[in-house]
């Protein structure tokens, strides 16, 4: 789990560094609204950093991390992540297509945010068509997998890019810790591995969905509760 936190903290600090740079550049040139937006982005990054630090402190004290599930609004998680990744996405001209409404799920909020963040960052950095980059976000209720006793349904979360796709030969390999399909890519190769481990802890799973003809679709099963 320390490796997972290190991966996520590194990505978050990169965002924070970018936010400080944007703020510095905007002090004399930007409008009040733009300045307020930069400050809000920094505040979100700092808040996320505090959560990572609290996880590490809890891990050091107890040997475990907070994993207890609760009612979580998936829409709120997606909106938070899109806001926090706005600089990265805008720098690459990425357009997002989010099909709403998104359901509430029974999950640990911070662990779910880790999953969504990794999926979206991977798609932005490695999966989009450079000419017209687009990322689709979908969440559908799995009626067959949802028990009659579940208050919250089982949900399949899918994040799809419009890039070159992943060869089916590597469909399992991309979820291995440290695995990168190209040495030219930056990053640690931990994002999808983290998502799969978290999903499996809650009785779910993560996989590459090849039903779509183009791009890469990463699906994560979020069991009901």
C-alpha positions as CSV (number, residue, x, y, z in Angstrom):
1,X,0.0,0.0,0.0
2,X,3.0,2.3,0.5
3,X,3.8,1.9,-3.1
4,X,0.2,2.8,-4.1
5,X,0.3,5.9,-1.9
6,X,3.7,6.9,-3.2
7,X,2.3,6.6,-6.8
8,X,-0.7,8.7,-6.0
9,X,1.1,11.3,-4.0
10,X,3.7,11.8,-6.7
11,X,0.9,12.5,-9.3
12,X,-0.8,14.9,-6.8
13,X,2.4,16.8,-6.1
14,X,2.9,17.3,-9.8
15,X,-0.5,18.9,-10.0
16,X,0.3,21.1,-7.0
17,X,3.6,22.2,-8.6
18,X,1.7,23.1,-11.8
19,X,-0.9,25.0,-9.7
20,X,1.7,27.1,-8.0
21,X,3.2,27.9,-11.4
22,X,-0.2,28.9,-12.8
23,X,-0.9,31.1,-9.8
24,X,2.5,32.8,-10.1
25,X,2.0,33.5,-13.8
26,X,-1.6,34.8,-13.3
27,X,-1.0,37.3,-10.5
28,X,-0.5,40.2,-12.9
29,X,-2.3,39.1,-16.0
30,X,-5.4,37.0,-15.2
31,X,-8.9,38.0,-14.2
32,X,-10.2,37.6,-10.7
33,X,-12.2,34.6,-11.8
34,X,-9.1,32.9,-13.2
35,X,-7.2,33.7,-10.1
36,X,-10.0,32.3,-8.0
37,X,-10.0,29.1,-10.1
38,X,-6.2,28.7,-9.6
39,X,-6.6,29.1,-5.9
40,X,-9.4,26.6,-5.8
41,X,-7.3,24.1,-7.7
42,X,-4.4,24.5,-5.3
43,X,-6.8,24.1,-2.3
44,X,-8.1,20.8,-3.8
45,X,-4.6,19.5,-4.3
46,X,-3.5,20.4,-0.8
47,X,-6.7,18.7,0.6
48,X,-5.8,15.6,-1.3
49,X,-2.3,15.7,0.0
50,X,-3.5,15.8,3.5
51,X,-5.6,12.7,2.9
52,X,-2.6,10.8,1.6
53,X,-0.6,11.9,4.7
54,X,-3.4,10.8,7.0
55,X,-3.4,7.4,5.3
56,X,0.3,7.1,5.9
57,X,0.0,8.1,9.5
58,X,-2.9,5.6,10.0
59,X,-0.8,2.9,8.3
60,X,2.2,3.6,10.5
61,X,0.1,3.4,13.7
62,X,-2.2,0.5,13.0
63,X,-0.5,-1.5,10.1
64,X,-3.6,-0.9,8.0
65,X,-5.5,1.8,6.1
66,X,-9.1,3.0,6.2
67,X,-11.1,0.7,3.9
68,X,-14.6,0.9,5.5
69,X,-17.3,1.4,2.9
70,X,-20.0,4.1,3.0
71,X,-22.5,5.7,0.7
72,X,-20.6,7.6,-1.9
73,X,-21.9,9.7,-4.7
74,X,-20.0,8.6,-7.8
75,X,-20.9,11.9,-9.6
76,X,-19.2,13.9,-6.8
77,X,-16.0,11.8,-7.1
78,X,-15.9,12.2,-10.9
79,X,-16.4,15.9,-10.7
80,X,-13.6,16.3,-8.1
81,X,-11.2,14.3,-10.2
82,X,-12.0,16.2,-13.4
83,X,-11.5,19.5,-11.5
84,X,-8.1,18.3,-10.1
85,X,-7.0,17.0,-13.5
86,X,-8.2,20.1,-15.4
87,X,-4.7,21.5,-16.0
88,X,-3.4,18.2,-17.5
89,X,-6.5,17.7,-19.6
90,X,-6.6,21.3,-20.9
91,X,-2.9,21.1,-21.8
92,X,-3.7,18.2,-24.1
93,X,-7.0,19.5,-25.3
94,X,-9.0,16.6,-23.9
95,X,-12.8,16.7,-24.1
96,X,-14.8,14.7,-21.6
97,X,-18.1,12.9,-22.3
98,X,-19.8,12.0,-18.9
99,X,-23.1,10.2,-19.1
100,X,-25.2,11.3,-16.2
101,X,-26.8,10.7,-13.8
102,X,-24.1,8.6,-12.1
103,X,-25.3,6.3,-9.3
104,X,-24.5,6.3,-5.6
105,X,-22.3,3.3,-4.6
106,X,-21.3,1.4,-1.4
107,X,-17.5,2.0,-1.3
108,X,-14.8,3.7,0.6
109,X,-14.7,7.2,-0.7
110,X,-10.9,7.7,-0.7
111,X,-10.3,4.3,-2.4
112,X,-12.9,5.0,-5.0
113,X,-11.3,8.4,-5.7
114,X,-8.0,6.6,-6.2
115,X,-9.6,4.3,-8.8
116,X,-11.2,7.1,-10.7
117,X,-8.1,9.3,-10.6
118,X,-5.9,6.6,-12.0
119,X,-8.3,5.7,-14.8
120,X,-8.7,9.3,-15.9
121,X,-5.0,10.2,-15.7
122,X,-4.0,7.1,-17.6
123,X,-6.5,7.9,-20.3
124,X,-5.3,11.5,-20.6
125,X,-1.6,10.7,-20.6
126,X,-1.5,7.5,-22.7
127,X,-4.8,6.8,-24.5
128,X,-6.2,9.7,-26.4
129,X,-6.1,10.5,-30.1
130,X,-3.8,13.5,-30.3
131,X,-5.9,15.2,-33.0
132,X,-9.3,15.0,-31.3
133,X,-8.7,13.6,-27.7
134,X,-11.9,12.5,-26.0
135,X,-12.6,10.4,-22.9
136,X,-16.0,8.8,-22.1
137,X,-17.1,8.0,-18.5
138,X,-20.0,5.7,-18.0
139,X,-21.4,3.9,-15.0
140,X,-24.2,1.3,-15.4
141,X,-26.1,-0.8,-12.9
142,X,-25.5,-4.5,-13.2
143,X,-28.9,-5.9,-12.4
144,X,-27.8,-9.5,-12.7
145,X,-25.0,-9.0,-10.1
146,X,-27.1,-7.0,-7.7
147,X,-28.6,-8.9,-4.9
148,X,-32.2,-8.3,-3.8
149,X,-30.9,-7.5,-0.4
150,X,-28.5,-4.8,-1.6
151,X,-29.5,-1.2,-0.9
152,X,-26.9,0.0,-3.4
153,X,-26.6,-1.7,-6.8
154,X,-23.6,-3.3,-8.3
155,X,-22.1,-0.8,-10.8
156,X,-19.8,-1.2,-13.7
157,X,-17.6,1.9,-14.1
158,X,-16.1,2.4,-17.6
159,X,-13.5,4.9,-18.7
160,X,-12.9,4.9,-22.5
161,X,-10.4,6.8,-24.5
162,X,-10.2,7.2,-28.3
163,X,-6.5,6.3,-28.7
164,X,-4.8,3.3,-30.4
165,X,-6.0,0.7,-27.9
166,X,-4.2,-2.1,-26.1
167,X,-3.4,-5.3,-27.9
168,X,-5.5,-8.2,-26.4
169,X,-2.2,-10.1,-25.8
170,X,-1.4,-7.6,-23.0
171,X,-4.9,-7.4,-21.5
172,X,-3.8,-9.0,-18.3
173,X,-0.2,-7.8,-18.3
174,X,-1.2,-4.1,-18.0
175,X,-2.6,-4.7,-14.5
176,X,0.8,-6.0,-13.2
177,X,2.7,-3.6,-10.8
178,X,5.3,-1.5,-12.6
179,X,4.2,-2.7,-16.1
180,X,4.5,-0.2,-18.9
181,X,3.8,-1.2,-22.5
182,X,6.3,1.4,-23.8
183,X,9.5,2.6,-22.2
184,X,8.9,6.0,-23.8
185,X,5.9,6.6,-21.4
186,X,6.4,8.4,-18.2
187,X,4.9,7.2,-14.9
188,X,5.5,4.2,-12.7
189,X,3.1,1.7,-14.3
190,X,1.3,1.3,-11.0
191,X,-2.1,3.0,-11.7
192,X,-4.0,0.1,-13.1
193,X,-2.4,-2.4,-10.7
194,X,-3.6,-0.2,-7.8
195,X,-7.1,-0.1,-9.3
196,X,-7.3,-3.8,-9.7
197,X,-6.0,-4.5,-6.1
198,X,-8.6,-2.1,-4.6
199,X,-11.4,-3.5,-6.7
200,X,-10.6,-7.1,-5.7
201,X,-10.4,-6.2,-2.0
202,X,-14.1,-5.2,-2.2
203,X,-15.0,-8.3,-4.2
204,X,-15.0,-6.6,-7.5
205,X,-12.6,-6.7,-10.5
206,X,-11.0,-4.6,-13.2
207,X,-10.4,-5.5,-16.8
208,X,-10.0,-4.2,-20.4
209,X,-13.3,-4.3,-22.2
210,X,-12.9,-5.1,-25.9
211,X,-16.6,-4.7,-26.8
212,X,-15.9,-1.2,-28.1
213,X,-14.2,-1.2,-31.5
214,X,-11.8,1.7,-30.9
215,X,-9.7,3.0,-28.1
216,X,-9.2,1.5,-24.7
217,X,-12.0,0.8,-22.3
218,X,-11.1,0.0,-18.7
219,X,-13.9,-1.4,-16.7
220,X,-14.1,-1.7,-12.9
221,X,-16.8,-3.7,-11.1
222,X,-18.1,-1.9,-7.9
223,X,-20.1,-4.5,-5.9
224,X,-23.4,-3.5,-4.3
225,X,-24.0,-3.3,-0.6
